[in-house]
Amino acid sequence: MRNVLDAFQAIADPSRREILMLLSKDKLSINALAGNFDMSRPAVSKHVKVLYEAGLILIKDQGRERYCELREEGFDEIKQWLVYFDQFWKGKLQNLENLLNQRTNHNEIN
């Protein structure tokens, strides 16, 4: 597996995000995935290939079917990015709360 796209490029497409949501419930064959979309099986296969190349999913052959499942490590870059901004916004809100508390306390003293 080679990472051609980063995870953010892969999840930029709504159909690929929907595929990931479906795979969060259970591993599915490419045929089963295709049944959830109003597009051809080859189109779904292209989306699956992008997700695979980005490292977000695994594809395993079982008999005549190819099954897709989420790859936890593939989401590390996204998690780190989200954690950074989660902490960023929590810090901003904490600073605002501190400022409001200072003003409230200052007004109570005067």
MOHUVEN-V161158 format. One line per field, one symbol per residue. ss: DSSP state (2 for helix, 1 for strand, 0 for the rest). burial: # if it has 9 or more other C-alpha atoms within 8 Angstrom, else .. A space follows every 10 residues. Layout:
ss->???
burial->???
//
This chain:
ss->0000002222 0002222222 2220000112 2222000000 2222222222 2220001111 1100111111 0222222222 2222222222 2222222222 2222222220
burial->....#.#..# #....##.## .###..#### ..##...... #..##.##.# #########. .....##### #..##..#.. .......... .......... ..........
//
